[in-house]
Amino acid sequence: MHEPGPPRTTSVGEPVELAPRSPDPDGTYGWTVRDAPADSDLSPGDRPDPDATGPPSSATAVGSETPTAVLRAGETSRDDDPVVHLDPDAPGTYVLALDAPDGTHRQRVRVFPDERREADIRVPVDDLAGNETDPDRVSLLWPHNENRLALDRAERDGDEWVASVRVPPGRHGFGFVPDGDRSAAVHGECEVPGPGRPRVSLDATVVEADDPEESDRLRLTAAVDSAPAVDDVERGGDPDALDAAFLVDDRDADPEAVAAIESQAEGRTLSVPLDDLPDSVRIHAVPHGERYGAAETVRVEADETETDGSEAAASVALVDPNPTPEWAESPTIYEVFVRSFAGDTLPTTFREVERRVEYLDHLGVDALWLTPVLASPTDHGYHVTDYYDTAADLGSREAFESLVDACHDAGIRVVFDLVINHTSRDHPAFQLHSAGVDAYADHYRRSDATADVTGIDWAELDGGAAPDHYFEWGRIPNLNYDSPAVRERLLDVVDEWAAVVDGFRADVAWGVPHGFWKEVADRVPADTLLLDETLPHDPFYGEGEFDVHYDTSLYETLRSIGAGEEPAEAVETALARGEWLGFDDHGAQMRYVENHDEDRYLAEYGRAALRAAAAVTFTLPGAPMIYAGQERGNETYRGPIRWHDGDNKLTDFHRRLAALREAEPLLRDGDVRFDGRASGVRVVEGDADRVTAYERTPPAAGATDGGDADRDPLLVVVNFAAEPATVAVPDGAEADLFGDGNAVERDGEEGRRVAVDAVAVLR
């Protein structure tokens, strides 16, 4: 089936990509506008515009001009582009038809009002004057132009360089890059006041009809929460303005049935007679107010049961269409930078990694994430030259599968680094593309050659455009997802390795279209973990796509605490910022202090701060991640693991954190609170700014299979200081479960005290 997937949501000024699933490169496709909002420039009958260029960069001030709606053809040489891009100009619902080889499919796009606001980013000229000379050009580099150098330029305004932008509310990290030299960039934050995104959760009940002649009803109720206020810039949303939009999936019912079901929504409640529901239907709830948020989806399945009178009574079962695998709900993840794992003498091979699986088991690891293992000319492996063959220096595919089997025997899952935003420029496909072979003309994205800063003498193709890439990554050109041939081949890559491994960590996930990830999520086996690398933190990759997300909010905060730039209590702000961004599940985050792209925390901030930061990742909801060497005292970010001269006490510290998390379900599944007993923790001796406390409590929704509701809450106290802190804790904290030399003592009227080295977990 080439149906284009679920209904999509966006806002005015933010384009959305639309594509058929299971694309046939040889098939014939056609997109047509069926309906558009009255205020839109698009009209029924409009088709993709082959001459339309991409939308204005979000970094370009639009002023008072009204954007123009465009249905853009994909960037290919085809006349019938299967992939198109909708740039909406008005709020409302756009309805499109896709004529595909297997018939006609409907695609709806719900568009909310423009969320962007105007701002100026200013940097003093003196900050960018290297060698006492002004740069010839200054580029704005940030996620809002997909980290493309020289695409958006700052202008000289007296003693400042200025870029005028339109972006949503929030704090947006940016770089001003002089003359394409990222090493000389000046970094800062653009602060745009406004509310965060709302979050939604669905509750479903079957309401019995009073009249036996009438059908029972399914009642879906959307609980919509406004964003918390984080600071003066990132304020909370207006709770009174919140609502929910219910969208029935067009793949599951005809347009008339969809309209009939959606018409029965009143505010945040959808109440539908069971007799009016298809046997299986997906319903999406989208929270919105001043801004809109990520949708939550349920699948409603018909479930007929026999009554005492042997008559079939209508009932329904509610199913999560994209559930997180049970094993992946809160695993301890261990990342291995493959080629340094065997140490400083032996070359790393799959066999050498397999011989160290016992160490991973001893450490308490649940999932092993391996950096890329496919053929590549680089040590790090992120420049792939063959998606179907393992790197020769690491070993054969059989040796890799032997490693996977050994991990499985030890109860450890294996996560594969999926690098499909780009390939190496040494990949045969790119070489054929550069050589002008027609069959590969559309396989890679092209961009304006005047914006290229690599200094590479690229082979000139039609139009003179240069290969598209991010930052200054001239060796890894971006693949073109507008090409159905590219999509087909990469879906085949996913199928190939999904049969071998247990999950995928998606490299540069932010560079691949949402629609493609939604298709991957529906395609992989149900017990496959999908972990995204999205920089910055973005909740929309959890909308039927990824199970677990890089928690850049906590990562950046732990770095700031380690550097002494923020107090330890900023951990609470980091979690609140995740909610402000629109994440509704603290457990869907990968918590980490370092990885293969970052400097070692130990080298930057010291052993005491590292122990505290690691303790935070293991005692908050989510999936803690250890980067290989973090626990051995490594100070070089990709250097060989310190096997013979490592820090065994630090290793044991991480092992005990993993063991405690395994033993205490509340550390994996419980809620987190910074009020209540946590607010009663007081530093008696030590640096109060380096101490934070929080409580892990039974889930608000009630007991899990482990009976968490019957467990006593856990009080966690973390100390980032080099010296132990003595803290007064509320009565009821009897025992330190971590056992790090801490002792809970009674001290007269002062209540109970505990000496906290790095962390205490009190019950």
N, C-alpha and C positions, 0 to 999 in steps of 0.2 A: 504493500500500500504506500502511495506517495502522499498521503494526507500530510498537511504541513504542521501538525502538532496542536498544542492547546491554544486557547485564546491568549493573546499577548496584551501586556499593559505597558504604557510609557507616558511621557508628558510632552506637551508642546515644546518643540525645539530639540527633542532627543530622538534620533532616528531609531527604527527597529528593523532588524533583518528578518525576512520571511523566506522560507525555503521548503521544498518538498522533502519528505523523508525517503530513505532508501533510494537515493537519486540514481537515475539511469542516464549515464552520459550520452547515450544515443537516443534517448526519448525526446519527444516534442512537448513543450510546456507553454503555457500562456497565462498571464495574470491580468485580471480586469477588476476595476473598481465597481462594486455593486451599489454601495451607499457610502455617504460621507456626511459629516455634520453640516448644517445649513451655512455656517460661517466659513467653511473650508473652501479653498480654491479648487479642490478636487471634485469631480462630478461623476455620476454613474456613467460607465462606458469608457472612462479614461484607462489607458494602458501605460506600462512603464515608459518613461522618457529616456531614450537611448543617449540623448545629448546632455542630460542633467549631470552635473558634477556632484561630488560629495557635499555634505552640508557645511556651512561655515563652521570653523572651529569654535568650540565653546569658549575658547580663550579670546575670541574677537567680540568687542562690544557691538551690540546690534543697535543700540540707541533706542529710538522710538519706533523704528521700522517694524512692521508686522511680518513675521516669517511667511514664506510661501510654501504651501504643501506641494510635495513632489513624490511621485512614485518612481524611484530611480531604478533603471536597469542595472544588473550586476556588471562588474568590471570584467567582461569577457568579450570574445570576438563573435559570440552567438547573436542571432537575431531574436531568439526566443529564450532569453535568460531565465533559467529555472529559479535563480535566487534574485530577489529584488529587495529594495530598501525603501521603507515608508518614512518620509520626513513630515510629520503632521504639523498643521498650522492652526488647528482649533480643537478645543476639548470636545469629547463626544466619542461615538463609536464609528469606526471605519469598517466596512464589510468588503472583503475581496473574494474573488473566485479564482481558483487555480485549476486550469484545464491541464490534466496530466494523462499519461498513457493509460491509467486505470480508471479514468473518469474525472468528474468535476468535484472539487472539494472547496469547502468554505473556510475562510480565515477571518476572524474578527480581531480588531485591535481597539482596546479601550484606552482612550487618551485623556489624561488629566491636565489641568492648567499648567502653564509654564512655571517652573519652580526656580528659574534662574534669576539672579539679581546682579546688578552692575556693581563693579568694584574696580579700583585702581591698585595695582601692585607697584610699589615704588622702592627702588634701591639707589642709594647715593652713588654718584659717579665715581667717587674715590674708592668705593668698595670693589669696583670692577676695573680699576685702572692698573693693570699689571705692567711692571717695568716703567711706570710713570707715563704710559701711553694709553690713550683710550682705544677700546676695541672698535673694529669696523662694524661689527654687528653683535647684537645681544639677543639670544634666543630664550624664549620662555619654555621651560621643560617641566611637564607635570602630567599626571594621569588624564587630565581633561583634553590633552591633545595626543593621548596614547604614547606619551614619552617620546615624541618625535622631535629631534633637533631641527632648528632652522625653519620649522613650519610657522611658528608665531614669533614675531619680533617685537621687542620693546623699542620705544622711541625715546630719544633724548629730549628732556624737558628741563632746561636750566641745569641745575646741579644733580639731577636725578635721571635714571632710566625708568620709564613708566610703561606698563602694559595694562590696557583697559580690557576687562574681562566680564563675562556673564557666566556665573556658576551658581549652583544651589547653595543654600546655607551650610555653614560648617567651617572647619579649619582645614585648609587645603595646602599641603606642602608643595613648594615649588622650588625651582632652580633657575637663576639667571645665568646663562652660559655665554661667556665671551668668545667669539670667533670659533665656536664649535668645540672648545676645550673644556670637557666636563670636569677635569681636575682643577680648573680655576673657577668653578661655579660658585656663586653665592646663593645659599639656601635660606629659606624662611617659610613663613606661613601666611597665607592670605585668609583673613578672618572675615566671613560673611555672616552677619547676624541673621538668625531665623530659627524656626523649629526643626526638631528632628523628625524622623519618619515614625508613623504609627505602626503598631504590631497587632496581629490578629491570631486568635485561636478559636477553634470551632467546637461547639458542643451539640450533640445530636440526641434527640429523643423521638420515640414514636408515641403520638397522642391518640388514644382510643376515641373513636367517634361515639357521641351520645346516641345517635340514631343508627340502629343496625343496618339500615339501608344505605348508609353513607360509608365511605372508605376511611380507615384510619389515616392519619397524616404524619408525614415526616417533618419534624421541626428542627431546622438548623439555626443555631443562634451563634452569632459572631461576637465574641468578646474582644473589643478593640481598645487597646491601651495607648495612651499618648506617650510621646517620648519624654524621658525625664530631663529636667534642666541640669545641664552639666556645668555651665558657666554663663557669663554675660553674653557670649556669642552663641553658644549652642543651648538655646532655651527649649523648654518643653512645649509641646503642642497644646492647643486649646481642646480640652476634653469634650466640651459641648459641641464642637464642630465635627466630631468624629462620626463616621458612618462606615458601612461596608457595602461593596458592590458584589452581587452574586452572579457568576458567569458559568453557564452550563457549557460543557465541552462540546463543540460542534461535531466532534468525531463520534459522539454517542447518541445523537438524536437529530431528527430533521429540523429545519429552521422553525417550523410551526410549533413543534413540541418544545424546542428551546425557548421560544418566546412565551409559550404558555406557562412554563415552569418559572422563568425569571419574572414574569408579571406578578407572581404571588409573593414577591419579596416586599416586606414593609420595614424600612430602616435596616436594622441589624438582624432581622429574622426572616427566614425563608420557610414557609409552611406549605407543603405540597401533599395532596392526596396520594397515597401509595399507588393507587390505581393509575395515576397519571405519569408514573415514573417508568422509564425503560428498565429492562432487566438489569442493565449495568450502565451507570452514568457517573461521570466525574463532574464535581461541582467545585468551582474555585471561588474563594472569598477574598476580596481585595480591600484592605483597610485604606481609608482616605479621609482627609480633612484639609488642613492647610497644605499638606503634602500627601503623597500616596506611599504605600508600603508593599512589601513582598506578600504574595498571595499564599494562602493555605488551601490545600486541596484534599477532598475526600472522595472515595469511590463508593457509591451506593449500589449494593448488590441485592437483587431480589432473593428472598429466602422464604419459600413457602413451607409452612409447618402444618401438620395434621391436628385438627381439633378433636375433642372427644366424639363429636358427631361425624367423624371421618370426612369432614369438609376441609378443604385447603384454606388456611387463613394467611392473608398476605402479611409479610414481615420483611424487614431489610437487615442486611449486615453492612456495617461501615468499615471500609478498608483504607489504609494509607497506601496510595498507589506507588509511593517511592519511600518505603521504610528504610531506616538505617539498619544494616545487618546487626543482629544481636551482639555478635562478638566485637563490633566496632563502636558500640555505644560509649565506651570509656576505656579504650585500651592504652597501655603504656607503649608508646612508639619509640623505636630506636633507629635513628638515621645513621647510615654508614656511607661515608664518602669512600667509594669502593676501593680505589687504587691506593689508599693509604692505610687500609684496615689491618693488613698483615704485619705492620711495623716498619722499621727502617732498614731491614735486611732482606727479607723474602719479598719477592714480587707478589702482589695480591692476585689470586685467581679465585674462581668459584670454589675450587677444592680447598683453598686456604681459608676462605670464609666459612665453608662447611665445617672445617675442623675446629672452628671457634664458636659453633652453635651452643656448645655446652656453657660457654661463658654467658651468652645471651640468656639462656635458661636460668643460670645462677643469678643473673641480675634481675630477673623477674619481668623480662620483656614479653609483651603480647604480640607485637607486630614489628617486623623488620622492614624498614624502608631503605631500599638500595638506590643510590644515585644511578644514572643511566648505565645500562649494561650492554647496549647495542653498539654496533660498529660505529666508530667515530675516530677522527684524527687527533682528538684532544684527550688529556688525562681526566677532565671532568665529565666528558661524555655528552655534553649538551649540544654538540654539533653532530647530529645523526647523519650517517651516510647509507645506512641500510636498516630498515625497520624490521626485517625478518631474520637477521643474523646477529648473533652475539659478537662482542668484540673479541678478536683473535687472542689478545694477550690475557683476557680473563678466562677463556675456555669455550668449549663447544656448548651448543644448546643442551645437549644431554647432560653436561656437567652442571649447567644452570638448573635444570630440572631436578638433578640429584640434590642440589642445595635446597631447593624448594621442598623436596620430600623430607630432607633432614629437619628442616624447620617445622614442618607439619608433624613429624614424629615427636618433636619437643613441645608441641602445642603452640607454636609460633606461626603467625600468618605472615605472608610476604607481600609487600607493597611495591609495585613497579613504577618507576619514574617515566611518565608518559610525556614525551616531548613532541608535540604536534602543532605548535604555533609556527614553527620554522624548521628548516633543515640546515645542514651544513651547506655552504656554497660548493663543497666538494661532492655533494650528492649528485648522482648521474642525472636526476630530473632537473636540477638547476643548471647543470652544464648543458643539457639539451635545450633548456629554456633560453639560456644565454646565447646559444649557437643558432637560435632562430628556428628550431624544429617546430613545425606547425602544431603538432599534437601536444606540445608542452607550453605553447604560447600563453595560456591562461593559468598555468599552475602556480605562479608566484605573483604577488601584488607588486604594482609599480607605483612610483610616486614622482613628484616633480624633481627633476634632476638639479634644479637650482637650489633645492633644500638639502641636497646631499653634502655631508661634511666629512665623509670618510677619506676623501682624497684618492679613492680607487678609480682606475680607468675602466669603468664598466663598459661592456659590449653594448653598443647602441642598437636598440630595437625601434620599431615603429613609434614615432612620437618622441623619441629621445629620452624617455623617462628612465630613472634609475630604479634598481630594486628597492622595495620598501623594507625598512628595518626599524627597530627601536633603538633609542640612545645612539651610541656609535657602533652598534653591533654589526659591522659590515660583513662579518663572516657567516652570519646566520640570517639569510633573507626570509621574509615572512611568506608563508603559504597563502594562497588565494582561496578562501572559502566560498567565493562566488562561483567557483568552478565545480560542477557536479562530479567531474572525474577526481578531483582532489578529495571531495567529501567521501566518495565511494571508496577510495583507496585507504583513507584514514579510518573509516569505519571498519574496514577489513583488518587493519592493524589492531584496533581495539578487540575485535573478535579473536584474532590470533593469540593475543597474550592473555585475554580474559579466561581462556581455557587452561592457563598454566598457573596464574598468580591469583592472589586473593583481593587485590585492590590496586587502584591507580592513584598516584600523586600527580596532578596535572600541572606541569611546568608552564609558566606564563598563561595560566588559565584565563586571565583578563584579556588576552589577545585573541581568543577564539570566540566565535559568536555564541550567544546564549542558546539559540535554537539547536546548534550542534550538540552542546552539552546536554540539553534536554533529551535529544535522541540517544545519546550515549547512555544516559541514566536509565532509559526505558529498555535499552538493548542488552546491557550486561546482566549476568546472573544475579539473582536476588541477594546473594550473600556477598556481593562485591562492594568493598569500600571505595568511595570516591572522595578524595581529598584535594581541595583546590589551593593553588597559590594565587591569591588575589591581593594585589597591592594597589591601593589600600583596601581595608576591610569593606566588604560589599555584601549585603544580605541577599541580593537578588540571585546570587549564585547558589543559594539554598532553595530556590523556587523550583522544585522538581529537578534539581541538577545534582549538587554535591551534598554529601552527608556531613562532612567536617571541613572547617575553614581555618586558614592561618589566622591566628588572633594577633594581628599587628597592633591593636590597641594596647593589649597587656604587654606585648613585647617592648614597645616603645616606652611604656611607663616603667617597666622593670629596669630598662637601661637608664632612664632619668633618675630613678631611685638609687641605682648603683653609683651614679656620678654625683649624687648629693644635690641634684637640681630640683628634686621633688621629695616630699616626705613619704614615708612608707605607707601612710594612709591613702596615698594616691592610687593604690590598688583598687579601692572602692570606686574611684572616679573612672578607672579604666573599664571596669565592668559596666558602669553606667553609660560610658561612651558607646560601648557595644549596643546597648539598648537604644541609645539616641540614634545610632545609625540605622536601626530597624531590626536587629537580631532579637528573636523572641525566645531563644533556647541557649542558656549558658553552656549546656552540655555539648553543643555542636561545634565547639572551638578546639583547635589544637593549641595548647599552651607551650611556649618554648622560650628559652633565654638566648639561644644562638642556633645557627645552622651553617651549612656549607658556604653561604654567601656573606656571612657576617663575621666580624672580629670576635675572638673568644671573650666571653664575659669575664673569665678569670684574669686574663691579661689586662683588661680594661679597668676592672673594679675590685679585684682581689677575691681571696678565698671565702672570707666571711660573707660578703655580699652574694657570691655565687651560691653558697649553700642556702641562703635565705631565698634567693630568687627561685632556685630549683624547688624548694619546699613550697613556695606559692603555687608553682605549676602543678604539683602533685596533690595539693589540698584544696584546690578550686574545682568546680565542675568542669568537665571537658576531658580531653585526651592529652596527658602530659607527654612531651617528647624530649628524649635525651639525644643530643648530637654526639656521635661516637667520639670519645676523647674528653668530653665534658666531665665525665665521671672519673677520668684518669689523670686529670690535671694538665691537659694539653693547653698550650698557649698560642699555637699557630693554627689558623683556622682550617687549613687543609693538610696539615702535616701528619706524619705517621703517628699511629696510636702509641702511647707510651706504655708498652707492655712490661718491660723489665725495670723501668725506673718511674713507674706511675705512682699516683697518690692513692694508696690502698684505702686509707681512711675516707677519702672522698668517694671512692668507689663504694665502700660499705655504706656510706651515708645515702647514696642514691639507691642502693639495693634495699635498704630498710625503708626508704620512702615508698618504693614500689610494693614491698611486702605489706606495709601498713595499709596502703590503698587497696590492695587485694583483699585484706582481712576485714576492712571496714566499708560496708556497702554505702554508707552515707557520704564517704569521700568520693565515691563514683557517681552516685545517683541523687544525693540529697540537694536541697536548696541551699543557697548561701545568703547569710544575713549579716549586715554590719551594725545593726541596732541591737536592742535587747541585751543579752549578757555580754556581747562583744563590746558594746559601748561602755560597760562597766569595768573594763580592763584599764588599769592605771599603772604607769611606770613609776616605781619607787626609787630605783637606782638604775642609771643608764641614760641613754639618749632617746628621749621620747619620740623625736622625729624619725628615728630609725626603726620604730616598732609599730606594727599594725596587728589588728585582731579581727576575726570574723567567726561566725558560727555556721556549721553545717547541720541542717535540720531535716527531718523527714519531708519528703515531697508534699507540697500542698495538695496535690491531687489524691493523696492517700497512699496506702501501702503498695509496694511492688511485690513481686513474687518472693523477694527476700525478706518480707516483713519489716521493711524499714520504718513503718509507722510506729512500731513498738520499741524502737531503739531510742536511747537517750541522745540528745544533740551532742555534737562535738564542738569544743571551743578551740580554735586554732590561734596561736600567738606566734608571730614571726618577727625576728630581730635581724636587721641588716647590718648592725654595728659590729665592729671587730671585737668588742668586749661584751661579755654577757650582760643581760639586763634583768633586773629583778622586778617582777610585776605583781601587783595585787589583782587577784581574780575573784569573781563572785563565788559565794558559797555554792556548793554542789559540784565544783570541779575537784574531783577526788584523785584522779590518777592521770599521769602522763603516759599515753599509749605509745608515743614514739620512742621513749627510752633513751634520750640523748644526754643522760646524766642529770636530767631535771628532776626536782623533787617538789611535790606540793606540800607545803607546811602551813600549820596553823600559827598565826601570830597575833594573838590577843584580839583587840578590837579592830585591828587592821584587816581581819578576815584571813583569807588564804593567800599565800605568796608562792611564786615559782620563779626559779632562775632559768632564764631562756638563753641558751647559747645561739642556735639558729632558729629552731622551731620547737614548740610544744603543742601537742594535740591532746586536749584534756577532755575527760568524760567525768 
